[in-house]
Amino acid sequence: MRRTAAVWQAEHRVPFTVLTGRSGTPHEMVGLSRKIFGSMQQSGSVLIDSGGVVRHAHGATMPTGALDRKGIAAALARMRAARPAR
């Protein structure tokens, strides 16, 4: 599964760590369920900070809509803005 995540990360030019689950259960753990009579597994993206706080979550029934680049970028910008000055 790590290779799958690494390939996907490279293909989509995602600049942060990408994780995948070992089976279908991680989808349900983050609120992504089966839709349309149980035949379509939702996909999505979840941004979790280093403290374990979910900063952004997005679900989509169509896999092509799973990566919410704008939403993730906005969440990252909010995290950067809230970071204390050094």
LORO-356236 format. One record per atom (N, C-alpha, C): residue in one letter; atom name; residue number from 1; x, y, z. Coordinates in steps of 0.1 Angstrom, whole numbers, plus 5000, padded with zeros to 4 digits. Layout:
N
<site><aa>A</aa><at>CA</at><i>NUM</i><c1>X</c1><c2>Y</c2><c3>Z</c3></site>
...
This chain:
86
<site><aa>M</aa><at>N</at><i>1</i><c1>5008</c1><c2>4988</c2><c3>5000</c3></site>
<site><aa>M</aa><at>CA</at><i>1</i><c1>5000</c1><c2>5000</c2><c3>5000</c3></site>
<site><aa>M</aa><at>C</at><i>1</i><c1>5008</c1><c2>5013</c2><c3>5000</c3></site>
<site><aa>R</aa><at>N</at><i>2</i><c1>5020</c1><c2>5012</c2><c3>5006</c3></site>
<site><aa>R</aa><at>CA</at><i>2</i><c1>5029</c1><c2>5024</c2><c3>5006</c3></site>
<site><aa>R</aa><at>C</at><i>2</i><c1>5033</c1><c2>5028</c2><c3>4992</c3></site>
<site><aa>R</aa><at>N</at><i>3</i><c1>5036</c1><c2>5018</c2><c3>4984</c3></site>
<site><aa>R</aa><at>CA</at><i>3</i><c1>5039</c1><c2>5021</c2><c3>4970</c3></site>
<site><aa>R</aa><at>C</at><i>3</i><c1>5027</c1><c2>5027</c2><c3>4962</c3></site>
<site><aa>T</aa><at>N</at><i>4</i><c1>5015</c1><c2>5022</c2><c3>4965</c3></site>
<site><aa>T</aa><at>CA</at><i>4</i><c1>5003</c1><c2>5028</c2><c3>4959</c3></site>
<site><aa>T</aa><at>C</at><i>4</i><c1>5002</c1><c2>5043</c2><c3>4962</c3></site>
<site><aa>A</aa><at>N</at><i>5</i><c1>5004</c1><c2>5046</c2><c3>4975</c3></site>
<site><aa>A</aa><at>CA</at><i>5</i><c1>5003</c1><c2>5060</c2><c3>4980</c3></site>
<site><aa>A</aa><at>C</at><i>5</i><c1>5014</c1><c2>5068</c2><c3>4973</c3></site>
<site><aa>A</aa><at>N</at><i>6</i><c1>5026</c1><c2>5063</c2><c3>4972</c3></site>
<site><aa>A</aa><at>CA</at><i>6</i><c1>5037</c1><c2>5070</c2><c3>4967</c3></site>
<site><aa>A</aa><at>C</at><i>6</i><c1>5035</c1><c2>5073</c2><c3>4952</c3></site>
<site><aa>V</aa><at>N</at><i>7</i><c1>5030</c1><c2>5063</c2><c3>4945</c3></site>
<site><aa>V</aa><at>CA</at><i>7</i><c1>5027</c1><c2>5065</c2><c3>4930</c3></site>
<site><aa>V</aa><at>C</at><i>7</i><c1>5016</c1><c2>5076</c2><c3>4928</c3></site>
<site><aa>W</aa><at>N</at><i>8</i><c1>5006</c1><c2>5075</c2><c3>4936</c3></site>
<site><aa>W</aa><at>CA</at><i>8</i><c1>4995</c1><c2>5084</c2><c3>4935</c3></site>
<site><aa>W</aa><at>C</at><i>8</i><c1>5000</c1><c2>5098</c2><c3>4938</c3></site>
<site><aa>Q</aa><at>N</at><i>9</i><c1>5008</c1><c2>5099</c2><c3>4949</c3></site>
<site><aa>Q</aa><at>CA</at><i>9</i><c1>5013</c1><c2>5112</c2><c3>4953</c3></site>
<site><aa>Q</aa><at>C</at><i>9</i><c1>5021</c1><c2>5119</c2><c3>4942</c3></site>
<site><aa>A</aa><at>N</at><i>10</i><c1>5030</c1><c2>5111</c2><c3>4936</c3></site>
<site><aa>A</aa><at>CA</at><i>10</i><c1>5038</c1><c2>5116</c2><c3>4925</c3></site>
<site><aa>A</aa><at>C</at><i>10</i><c1>5030</c1><c2>5120</c2><c3>4913</c3></site>
<site><aa>E</aa><at>N</at><i>11</i><c1>5020</c1><c2>5111</c2><c3>4909</c3></site>
<site><aa>E</aa><at>CA</at><i>11</i><c1>5012</c1><c2>5114</c2><c3>4897</c3></site>
<site><aa>E</aa><at>C</at><i>11</i><c1>5004</c1><c2>5127</c2><c3>4899</c3></site>
<site><aa>H</aa><at>N</at><i>12</i><c1>4999</c1><c2>5130</c2><c3>4911</c3></site>
<site><aa>H</aa><at>CA</at><i>12</i><c1>4991</c1><c2>5142</c2><c3>4914</c3></site>
<site><aa>H</aa><at>C</at><i>12</i><c1>4999</c1><c2>5154</c2><c3>4919</c3></site>
<site><aa>R</aa><at>N</at><i>13</i><c1>5012</c1><c2>5152</c2><c3>4920</c3></site>
<site><aa>R</aa><at>CA</at><i>13</i><c1>5021</c1><c2>5162</c2><c3>4925</c3></site>
<site><aa>R</aa><at>C</at><i>13</i><c1>5016</c1><c2>5168</c2><c3>4938</c3></site>
<site><aa>V</aa><at>N</at><i>14</i><c1>5013</c1><c2>5159</c2><c3>4948</c3></site>
<site><aa>V</aa><at>CA</at><i>14</i><c1>5009</c1><c2>5164</c2><c3>4961</c3></site>
<site><aa>V</aa><at>C</at><i>14</i><c1>5021</c1><c2>5166</c2><c3>4970</c3></site>
<site><aa>P</aa><at>N</at><i>15</i><c1>5023</c1><c2>5178</c2><c3>4975</c3></site>
<site><aa>P</aa><at>CA</at><i>15</i><c1>5035</c1><c2>5181</c2><c3>4983</c3></site>
<site><aa>P</aa><at>C</at><i>15</i><c1>5036</c1><c2>5177</c2><c3>4997</c3></site>
<site><aa>F</aa><at>N</at><i>16</i><c1>5027</c1><c2>5168</c2><c3>5001</c3></site>
<site><aa>F</aa><at>CA</at><i>16</i><c1>5027</c1><c2>5163</c2><c3>5015</c3></site>
<site><aa>F</aa><at>C</at><i>16</i><c1>5025</c1><c2>5148</c2><c3>5016</c3></site>
<site><aa>T</aa><at>N</at><i>17</i><c1>5026</c1><c2>5142</c2><c3>5027</c3></site>
<site><aa>T</aa><at>CA</at><i>17</i><c1>5025</c1><c2>5128</c2><c3>5029</c3></site>
<site><aa>T</aa><at>C</at><i>17</i><c1>5011</c1><c2>5123</c2><c3>5025</c3></site>
<site><aa>V</aa><at>N</at><i>18</i><c1>5010</c1><c2>5112</c2><c3>5018</c3></site>
<site><aa>V</aa><at>CA</at><i>18</i><c1>4998</c1><c2>5106</c2><c3>5015</c3></site>
<site><aa>V</aa><at>C</at><i>18</i><c1>4997</c1><c2>5092</c2><c3>5021</c3></site>
<site><aa>L</aa><at>N</at><i>19</i><c1>4986</c1><c2>5088</c2><c3>5027</c3></site>
<site><aa>L</aa><at>CA</at><i>19</i><c1>4985</c1><c2>5075</c2><c3>5034</c3></site>
<site><aa>L</aa><at>C</at><i>19</i><c1>4973</c1><c2>5068</c2><c3>5027</c3></site>
<site><aa>T</aa><at>N</at><i>20</i><c1>4974</c1><c2>5055</c2><c3>5027</c3></site>
<site><aa>T</aa><at>CA</at><i>20</i><c1>4963</c1><c2>5046</c2><c3>5023</c3></site>
<site><aa>T</aa><at>C</at><i>20</i><c1>4961</c1><c2>5036</c2><c3>5034</c3></site>
<site><aa>G</aa><at>N</at><i>21</i><c1>4949</c1><c2>5031</c2><c3>5033</c3></site>
<site><aa>G</aa><at>CA</at><i>21</i><c1>4945</c1><c2>5020</c2><c3>5043</c3></site>
<site><aa>G</aa><at>C</at><i>21</i><c1>4948</c1><c2>5006</c2><c3>5038</c3></site>
<site><aa>R</aa><at>N</at><i>22</i><c1>4948</c1><c2>4997</c2><c3>5046</c3></site>
<site><aa>R</aa><at>CA</at><i>22</i><c1>4951</c1><c2>4983</c2><c3>5042</c3></site>
<site><aa>R</aa><at>C</at><i>22</i><c1>4938</c1><c2>4976</c2><c3>5037</c3></site>
<site><aa>S</aa><at>N</at><i>23</i><c1>4927</c1><c2>4981</c2><c3>5039</c3></site>
<site><aa>S</aa><at>CA</at><i>23</i><c1>4914</c1><c2>4975</c2><c3>5034</c3></site>
<site><aa>S</aa><at>C</at><i>23</i><c1>4904</c1><c2>4986</c2><c3>5032</c3></site>
<site><aa>G</aa><at>N</at><i>24</i><c1>4892</c1><c2>4983</c2><c3>5030</c3></site>
<site><aa>G</aa><at>CA</at><i>24</i><c1>4882</c1><c2>4993</c2><c3>5028</c3></site>
<site><aa>G</aa><at>C</at><i>24</i><c1>4877</c1><c2>5000</c2><c3>5041</c3></site>
<site><aa>T</aa><at>N</at><i>25</i><c1>4881</c1><c2>4995</c2><c3>5052</c3></site>
<site><aa>T</aa><at>CA</at><i>25</i><c1>4876</c1><c2>5001</c2><c3>5065</c3></site>
<site><aa>T</aa><at>C</at><i>25</i><c1>4881</c1><c2>5015</c2><c3>5068</c3></site>
<site><aa>P</aa><at>N</at><i>26</i><c1>4893</c1><c2>5019</c2><c3>5064</c3></site>
<site><aa>P</aa><at>CA</at><i>26</i><c1>4897</c1><c2>5033</c2><c3>5067</c3></site>
<site><aa>P</aa><at>C</at><i>26</i><c1>4887</c1><c2>5044</c2><c3>5061</c3></site>
<site><aa>H</aa><at>N</at><i>27</i><c1>4881</c1><c2>5040</c2><c3>5049</c3></site>
<site><aa>H</aa><at>CA</at><i>27</i><c1>4871</c1><c2>5049</c2><c3>5044</c3></site>
<site><aa>H</aa><at>C</at><i>27</i><c1>4860</c1><c2>5052</c2><c3>5054</c3></site>
<site><aa>E</aa><at>N</at><i>28</i><c1>4855</c1><c2>5042</c2><c3>5060</c3></site>
<site><aa>E</aa><at>CA</at><i>28</i><c1>4844</c1><c2>5044</c2><c3>5069</c3></site>
<site><aa>E</aa><at>C</at><i>28</i><c1>4849</c1><c2>5051</c2><c3>5082</c3></site>
<site><aa>M</aa><at>N</at><i>29</i><c1>4861</c1><c2>5049</c2><c3>5086</c3></site>
<site><aa>M</aa><at>CA</at><i>29</i><c1>4867</c1><c2>5055</c2><c3>5098</c3></site>
<site><aa>M</aa><at>C</at><i>29</i><c1>4867</c1><c2>5070</c2><c3>5097</c3></site>
<site><aa>V</aa><at>N</at><i>30</i><c1>4868</c1><c2>5076</c2><c3>5084</c3></site>
<site><aa>V</aa><at>CA</at><i>30</i><c1>4868</c1><c2>5090</c2><c3>5082</c3></site>
<site><aa>V</aa><at>C</at><i>30</i><c1>4855</c1><c2>5095</c2><c3>5076</c3></site>
<site><aa>G</aa><at>N</at><i>31</i><c1>4844</c1><c2>5087</c2><c3>5077</c3></site>
<site><aa>G</aa><at>CA</at><i>31</i><c1>4831</c1><c2>5091</c2><c3>5072</c3></site>
<site><aa>G</aa><at>C</at><i>31</i><c1>4828</c1><c2>5089</c2><c3>5058</c3></site>
<site><aa>L</aa><at>N</at><i>32</i><c1>4836</c1><c2>5082</c2><c3>5051</c3></site>
<site><aa>L</aa><at>CA</at><i>32</i><c1>4834</c1><c2>5079</c2><c3>5036</c3></site>
<site><aa>L</aa><at>C</at><i>32</i><c1>4827</c1><c2>5065</c2><c3>5035</c3></site>
<site><aa>S</aa><at>N</at><i>33</i><c1>4815</c1><c2>5065</c2><c3>5031</c3></site>
<site><aa>S</aa><at>CA</at><i>33</i><c1>4807</c1><c2>5053</c2><c3>5030</c3></site>
<site><aa>S</aa><at>C</at><i>33</i><c1>4804</c1><c2>5049</c2><c3>5016</c3></site>
<site><aa>R</aa><at>N</at><i>34</i><c1>4797</c1><c2>5038</c2><c3>5015</c3></site>
<site><aa>R</aa><at>CA</at><i>34</i><c1>4792</c1><c2>5034</c2><c3>5002</c3></site>
<site><aa>R</aa><at>C</at><i>34</i><c1>4779</c1><c2>5041</c2><c3>4999</c3></site>
<site><aa>K</aa><at>N</at><i>35</i><c1>4778</c1><c2>5047</c2><c3>4987</c3></site>
<site><aa>K</aa><at>CA</at><i>35</i><c1>4766</c1><c2>5054</c2><c3>4983</c3></site>
<site><aa>K</aa><at>C</at><i>35</i><c1>4759</c1><c2>5047</c2><c3>4971</c3></site>
<site><aa>I</aa><at>N</at><i>36</i><c1>4748</c1><c2>5052</c2><c3>4967</c3></site>
<site><aa>I</aa><at>CA</at><i>36</i><c1>4741</c1><c2>5047</c2><c3>4955</c3></site>
<site><aa>I</aa><at>C</at><i>36</i><c1>4739</c1><c2>5032</c2><c3>4956</c3></site>
<site><aa>F</aa><at>N</at><i>37</i><c1>4730</c1><c2>5028</c2><c3>4965</c3></site>
<site><aa>F</aa><at>CA</at><i>37</i><c1>4726</c1><c2>5014</c2><c3>4968</c3></site>
<site><aa>F</aa><at>C</at><i>37</i><c1>4738</c1><c2>5005</c2><c3>4972</c3></site>
<site><aa>G</aa><at>N</at><i>38</i><c1>4748</c1><c2>5011</c2><c3>4978</c3></site>
<site><aa>G</aa><at>CA</at><i>38</i><c1>4759</c1><c2>5004</c2><c3>4983</c3></site>
<site><aa>G</aa><at>C</at><i>38</i><c1>4769</c1><c2>5000</c2><c3>4973</c3></site>
<site><aa>S</aa><at>N</at><i>39</i><c1>4768</c1><c2>5005</c2><c3>4960</c3></site>
<site><aa>S</aa><at>CA</at><i>39</i><c1>4777</c1><c2>5001</c2><c3>4950</c3></site>
<site><aa>S</aa><at>C</at><i>39</i><c1>4789</c1><c2>5010</c2><c3>4947</c3></site>
<site><aa>M</aa><at>N</at><i>40</i><c1>4788</c1><c2>5022</c2><c3>4952</c3></site>
<site><aa>M</aa><at>CA</at><i>40</i><c1>4799</c1><c2>5032</c2><c3>4949</c3></site>
<site><aa>M</aa><at>C</at><i>40</i><c1>4806</c1><c2>5036</c2><c3>4962</c3></site>
<site><aa>Q</aa><at>N</at><i>41</i><c1>4819</c1><c2>5033</c2><c3>4963</c3></site>
<site><aa>Q</aa><at>CA</at><i>41</i><c1>4826</c1><c2>5037</c2><c3>4975</c3></site>
<site><aa>Q</aa><at>C</at><i>41</i><c1>4830</c1><c2>5051</c2><c3>4974</c3></site>
<site><aa>Q</aa><at>N</at><i>42</i><c1>4827</c1><c2>5059</c2><c3>4984</c3></site>
<site><aa>Q</aa><at>CA</at><i>42</i><c1>4832</c1><c2>5073</c2><c3>4984</c3></site>
<site><aa>Q</aa><at>C</at><i>42</i><c1>4847</c1><c2>5074</c2><c3>4985</c3></site>
<site><aa>S</aa><at>N</at><i>43</i><c1>4853</c1><c2>5084</c2><c3>4979</c3></site>
<site><aa>S</aa><at>CA</at><i>43</i><c1>4867</c1><c2>5087</c2><c3>4980</c3></site>
<site><aa>S</aa><at>C</at><i>43</i><c1>4868</c1><c2>5101</c2><c3>4987</c3></site>
<site><aa>G</aa><at>N</at><i>44</i><c1>4880</c1><c2>5104</c2><c3>4991</c3></site>
<site><aa>G</aa><at>CA</at><i>44</i><c1>4881</c1><c2>5118</c2><c3>4997</c3></site>
<site><aa>G</aa><at>C</at><i>44</i><c1>4895</c1><c2>5121</c2><c3>5001</c3></site>
<site><aa>S</aa><at>N</at><i>45</i><c1>4896</c1><c2>5132</c2><c3>5007</c3></site>
<site><aa>S</aa><at>CA</at><i>45</i><c1>4909</c1><c2>5137</c2><c3>5012</c3></site>
<site><aa>S</aa><at>C</at><i>45</i><c1>4907</c1><c2>5143</c2><c3>5026</c3></site>
<site><aa>V</aa><at>N</at><i>46</i><c1>4916</c1><c2>5140</c2><c3>5035</c3></site>
<site><aa>V</aa><at>CA</at><i>46</i><c1>4916</c1><c2>5144</c2><c3>5048</c3></site>
<site><aa>V</aa><at>C</at><i>46</i><c1>4929</c1><c2>5150</c2><c3>5052</c3></site>
<site><aa>L</aa><at>N</at><i>47</i><c1>4930</c1><c2>5162</c2><c3>5057</c3></site>
<site><aa>L</aa><at>CA</at><i>47</i><c1>4942</c1><c2>5169</c2><c3>5061</c3></site>
<site><aa>L</aa><at>C</at><i>47</i><c1>4943</c1><c2>5169</c2><c3>5076</c3></site>
<site><aa>I</aa><at>N</at><i>48</i><c1>4953</c1><c2>5162</c2><c3>5082</c3></site>
<site><aa>I</aa><at>CA</at><i>48</i><c1>4954</c1><c2>5161</c2><c3>5096</c3></site>
<site><aa>I</aa><at>C</at><i>48</i><c1>4968</c1><c2>5168</c2><c3>5100</c3></site>
<site><aa>D</aa><at>N</at><i>49</i><c1>4967</c1><c2>5177</c2><c3>5110</c3></site>
<site><aa>D</aa><at>CA</at><i>49</i><c1>4980</c1><c2>5183</c2><c3>5114</c3></site>
<site><aa>D</aa><at>C</at><i>49</i><c1>4988</c1><c2>5174</c2><c3>5123</c3></site>
<site><aa>S</aa><at>N</at><i>50</i><c1>5000</c1><c2>5179</c2><c3>5126</c3></site>
<site><aa>S</aa><at>CA</at><i>50</i><c1>5010</c1><c2>5171</c2><c3>5134</c3></site>
<site><aa>S</aa><at>C</at><i>50</i><c1>5004</c1><c2>5168</c2><c3>5148</c3></site>
<site><aa>G</aa><at>N</at><i>51</i><c1>4994</c1><c2>5175</c2><c3>5152</c3></site>
<site><aa>G</aa><at>CA</at><i>51</i><c1>4988</c1><c2>5172</c2><c3>5165</c3></site>
<site><aa>G</aa><at>C</at><i>51</i><c1>4977</c1><c2>5163</c2><c3>5165</c3></site>
<site><aa>G</aa><at>N</at><i>52</i><c1>4974</c1><c2>5158</c2><c3>5153</c3></site>
<site><aa>G</aa><at>CA</at><i>52</i><c1>4963</c1><c2>5149</c2><c3>5151</c3></site>
<site><aa>G</aa><at>C</at><i>52</i><c1>4949</c1><c2>5155</c2><c3>5149</c3></site>
<site><aa>V</aa><at>N</at><i>53</i><c1>4949</c1><c2>5168</c2><c3>5147</c3></site>
<site><aa>V</aa><at>CA</at><i>53</i><c1>4936</c1><c2>5175</c2><c3>5145</c3></site>
<site><aa>V</aa><at>C</at><i>53</i><c1>4933</c1><c2>5175</c2><c3>5130</c3></site>
<site><aa>V</aa><at>N</at><i>54</i><c1>4920</c1><c2>5172</c2><c3>5127</c3></site>
<site><aa>V</aa><at>CA</at><i>54</i><c1>4916</c1><c2>5172</c2><c3>5113</c3></site>
<site><aa>V</aa><at>C</at><i>54</i><c1>4913</c1><c2>5187</c2><c3>5109</c3></site>
<site><aa>R</aa><at>N</at><i>55</i><c1>4921</c1><c2>5191</c2><c3>5099</c3></site>
<site><aa>R</aa><at>CA</at><i>55</i><c1>4920</c1><c2>5205</c2><c3>5095</c3></site>
<site><aa>R</aa><at>C</at><i>55</i><c1>4911</c1><c2>5207</c2><c3>5082</c3></site>
<site><aa>H</aa><at>N</at><i>56</i><c1>4909</c1><c2>5196</c2><c3>5075</c3></site>
<site><aa>H</aa><at>CA</at><i>56</i><c1>4901</c1><c2>5196</c2><c3>5063</c3></site>
<site><aa>H</aa><at>C</at><i>56</i><c1>4896</c1><c2>5182</c2><c3>5060</c3></site>
<site><aa>A</aa><at>N</at><i>57</i><c1>4884</c1><c2>5181</c2><c3>5056</c3></site>
<site><aa>A</aa><at>CA</at><i>57</i><c1>4879</c1><c2>5168</c2><c3>5052</c3></site>
<site><aa>A</aa><at>C</at><i>57</i><c1>4869</c1><c2>5170</c2><c3>5040</c3></site>
<site><aa>H</aa><at>N</at><i>58</i><c1>4871</c1><c2>5162</c2><c3>5030</c3></site>
<site><aa>H</aa><at>CA</at><i>58</i><c1>4862</c1><c2>5163</c2><c3>5018</c3></site>
<site><aa>H</aa><at>C</at><i>58</i><c1>4859</c1><c2>5149</c2><c3>5013</c3></site>
<site><aa>G</aa><at>N</at><i>59</i><c1>4847</c1><c2>5147</c2><c3>5010</c3></site>
<site><aa>G</aa><at>CA</at><i>59</i><c1>4843</c1><c2>5134</c2><c3>5004</c3></site>
<site><aa>G</aa><at>C</at><i>59</i><c1>4836</c1><c2>5136</c2><c3>4991</c3></site>
<site><aa>A</aa><at>N</at><i>60</i><c1>4837</c1><c2>5126</c2><c3>4982</c3></site>
<site><aa>A</aa><at>CA</at><i>60</i><c1>4831</c1><c2>5126</c2><c3>4969</c3></site>
<site><aa>A</aa><at>C</at><i>60</i><c1>4827</c1><c2>5112</c2><c3>4964</c3></site>
<site><aa>T</aa><at>N</at><i>61</i><c1>4816</c1><c2>5111</c2><c3>4958</c3></site>
<site><aa>T</aa><at>CA</at><i>61</i><c1>4811</c1><c2>5098</c2><c3>4953</c3></site>
<site><aa>T</aa><at>C</at><i>61</i><c1>4819</c1><c2>5095</c2><c3>4941</c3></site>
<site><aa>M</aa><at>N</at><i>62</i><c1>4822</c1><c2>5105</c2><c3>4933</c3></site>
<site><aa>M</aa><at>CA</at><i>62</i><c1>4830</c1><c2>5102</c2><c3>4920</c3></site>
<site><aa>M</aa><at>C</at><i>62</i><c1>4845</c1><c2>5104</c2><c3>4924</c3></site>
<site><aa>P</aa><at>N</at><i>63</i><c1>4853</c1><c2>5093</c2><c3>4922</c3></site>
<site><aa>P</aa><at>CA</at><i>63</i><c1>4867</c1><c2>5094</c2><c3>4926</c3></site>
<site><aa>P</aa><at>C</at><i>63</i><c1>4875</c1><c2>5106</c2><c3>4920</c3></site>
<site><aa>T</aa><at>N</at><i>64</i><c1>4871</c1><c2>5111</c2><c3>4908</c3></site>
<site><aa>T</aa><at>CA</at><i>64</i><c1>4878</c1><c2>5122</c2><c3>4902</c3></site>
<site><aa>T</aa><at>C</at><i>64</i><c1>4876</c1><c2>5135</c2><c3>4910</c3></site>
<site><aa>G</aa><at>N</at><i>65</i><c1>4866</c1><c2>5135</c2><c3>4919</c3></site>
<site><aa>G</aa><at>CA</at><i>65</i><c1>4864</c1><c2>5147</c2><c3>4928</c3></site>
<site><aa>G</aa><at>C</at><i>65</i><c1>4870</c1><c2>5145</c2><c3>4942</c3></site>
<site><aa>A</aa><at>N</at><i>66</i><c1>4877</c1><c2>5135</c2><c3>4944</c3></site>
<site><aa>A</aa><at>CA</at><i>66</i><c1>4882</c1><c2>5132</c2><c3>4958</c3></site>
<site><aa>A</aa><at>C</at><i>66</i><c1>4892</c1><c2>5142</c2><c3>4963</c3></site>
<site><aa>L</aa><at>N</at><i>67</i><c1>4901</c1><c2>5146</c2><c3>4954</c3></site>
<site><aa>L</aa><at>CA</at><i>67</i><c1>4912</c1><c2>5155</c2><c3>4959</c3></site>
<site><aa>L</aa><at>C</at><i>67</i><c1>4907</c1><c2>5169</c2><c3>4958</c3></site>
<site><aa>D</aa><at>N</at><i>68</i><c1>4905</c1><c2>5176</c2><c3>4969</c3></site>
<site><aa>D</aa><at>CA</at><i>68</i><c1>4900</c1><c2>5190</c2><c3>4970</c3></site>
<site><aa>D</aa><at>C</at><i>68</i><c1>4912</c1><c2>5199</c2><c3>4971</c3></site>
<site><aa>R</aa><at>N</at><i>69</i><c1>4919</c1><c2>5202</c2><c3>4961</c3></site>
<site><aa>R</aa><at>CA</at><i>69</i><c1>4932</c1><c2>5210</c2><c3>4961</c3></site>
<site><aa>R</aa><at>C</at><i>69</i><c1>4929</c1><c2>5224</c2><c3>4967</c3></site>
<site><aa>K</aa><at>N</at><i>70</i><c1>4919</c1><c2>5230</c2><c3>4963</c3></site>
<site><aa>K</aa><at>CA</at><i>70</i><c1>4916</c1><c2>5244</c2><c3>4968</c3></site>
<site><aa>K</aa><at>C</at><i>70</i><c1>4913</c1><c2>5243</c2><c3>4983</c3></site>
<site><aa>G</aa><at>N</at><i>71</i><c1>4905</c1><c2>5234</c2><c3>4987</c3></site>
<site><aa>G</aa><at>CA</at><i>71</i><c1>4901</c1><c2>5233</c2><c3>5001</c3></site>
<site><aa>G</aa><at>C</at><i>71</i><c1>4914</c1><c2>5229</c2><c3>5010</c3></site>
<site><aa>I</aa><at>N</at><i>72</i><c1>4922</c1><c2>5221</c2><c3>5005</c3></site>
<site><aa>I</aa><at>CA</at><i>72</i><c1>4934</c1><c2>5217</c2><c3>5012</c3></site>
<site><aa>I</aa><at>C</at><i>72</i><c1>4944</c1><c2>5229</c2><c3>5013</c3></site>
<site><aa>A</aa><at>N</at><i>73</i><c1>4945</c1><c2>5236</c2><c3>5002</c3></site>
<site><aa>A</aa><at>CA</at><i>73</i><c1>4954</c1><c2>5248</c2><c3>5001</c3></site>
<site><aa>A</aa><at>C</at><i>73</i><c1>4949</c1><c2>5259</c2><c3>5011</c3></site>
<site><aa>A</aa><at>N</at><i>74</i><c1>4936</c1><c2>5261</c2><c3>5012</c3></site>
<site><aa>A</aa><at>CA</at><i>74</i><c1>4930</c1><c2>5270</c2><c3>5021</c3></site>
<site><aa>A</aa><at>C</at><i>74</i><c1>4933</c1><c2>5266</c2><c3>5035</c3></site>
<site><aa>A</aa><at>N</at><i>75</i><c1>4931</c1><c2>5253</c2><c3>5038</c3></site>
<site><aa>A</aa><at>CA</at><i>75</i><c1>4933</c1><c2>5249</c2><c3>5052</c3></site>
<site><aa>A</aa><at>C</at><i>75</i><c1>4948</c1><c2>5250</c2><c3>5056</c3></site>
<site><aa>L</aa><at>N</at><i>76</i><c1>4957</c1><c2>5247</c2><c3>5046</c3></site>
<site><aa>L</aa><at>CA</at><i>76</i><c1>4971</c1><c2>5249</c2><c3>5049</c3></site>
<site><aa>L</aa><at>C</at><i>76</i><c1>4975</c1><c2>5264</c2><c3>5051</c3></site>
<site><aa>A</aa><at>N</at><i>77</i><c1>4968</c1><c2>5273</c2><c3>5044</c3></site>
<site><aa>A</aa><at>CA</at><i>77</i><c1>4971</c1><c2>5287</c2><c3>5045</c3></site>
<site><aa>A</aa><at>C</at><i>77</i><c1>4966</c1><c2>5292</c2><c3>5059</c3></site>
<site><aa>R</aa><at>N</at><i>78</i><c1>4954</c1><c2>5286</c2><c3>5064</c3></site>
<site><aa>R</aa><at>CA</at><i>78</i><c1>4949</c1><c2>5290</c2><c3>5077</c3></site>
<site><aa>R</aa><at>C</at><i>78</i><c1>4959</c1><c2>5285</c2><c3>5088</c3></site>
<site><aa>M</aa><at>N</at><i>79</i><c1>4964</c1><c2>5273</c2><c3>5086</c3></site>
<site><aa>M</aa><at>CA</at><i>79</i><c1>4974</c1><c2>5267</c2><c3>5095</c3></site>
<site><aa>M</aa><at>C</at><i>79</i><c1>4987</c1><c2>5276</c2><c3>5096</c3></site>
<site><aa>R</aa><at>N</at><i>80</i><c1>4991</c1><c2>5280</c2><c3>5084</c3></site>
<site><aa>R</aa><at>CA</at><i>80</i><c1>5003</c1><c2>5288</c2><c3>5084</c3></site>
<site><aa>R</aa><at>C</at><i>80</i><c1>5001</c1><c2>5302</c2><c3>5091</c3></site>
<site><aa>A</aa><at>N</at><i>81</i><c1>4989</c1><c2>5307</c2><c3>5089</c3></site>
<site><aa>A</aa><at>CA</at><i>81</i><c1>4986</c1><c2>5321</c2><c3>5094</c3></site>
<site><aa>A</aa><at>C</at><i>81</i><c1>4984</c1><c2>5320</c2><c3>5109</c3></site>
<site><aa>A</aa><at>N</at><i>82</i><c1>4980</c1><c2>5308</c2><c3>5114</c3></site>
<site><aa>A</aa><at>CA</at><i>82</i><c1>4978</c1><c2>5307</c2><c3>5129</c3></site>
<site><aa>A</aa><at>C</at><i>82</i><c1>4991</c1><c2>5303</c2><c3>5136</c3></site>
<site><aa>R</aa><at>N</at><i>83</i><c1>5001</c1><c2>5299</c2><c3>5128</c3></site>
<site><aa>R</aa><at>CA</at><i>83</i><c1>5014</c1><c2>5295</c2><c3>5135</c3></site>
<site><aa>R</aa><at>C</at><i>83</i><c1>5020</c1><c2>5307</c2><c3>5141</c3></site>
<site><aa>P</aa><at>N</at><i>84</i><c1>5025</c1><c2>5305</c2><c3>5154</c3></site>
<site><aa>P</aa><at>CA</at><i>84</i><c1>5032</c1><c2>5316</c2><c3>5161</c3></site>
<site><aa>P</aa><at>C</at><i>84</i><c1>5044</c1><c2>5321</c2><c3>5154</c3></site>
<site><aa>A</aa><at>N</at><i>85</i><c1>5047</c1><c2>5334</c2><c3>5154</c3></site>
<site><aa>A</aa><at>CA</at><i>85</i><c1>5059</c1><c2>5339</c2><c3>5148</c3></site>
<site><aa>A</aa><at>C</at><i>85</i><c1>5072</c1><c2>5335</c2><c3>5156</c3></site>
<site><aa>R</aa><at>N</at><i>86</i><c1>5082</c1><c2>5333</c2><c3>5148</c3></site>
<site><aa>R</aa><at>CA</at><i>86</i><c1>5095</c1><c2>5328</c2><c3>5155</c3></site>
<site><aa>R</aa><at>C</at><i>86</i><c1>5104</c1><c2>5339</c2><c3>5157</c3></site>
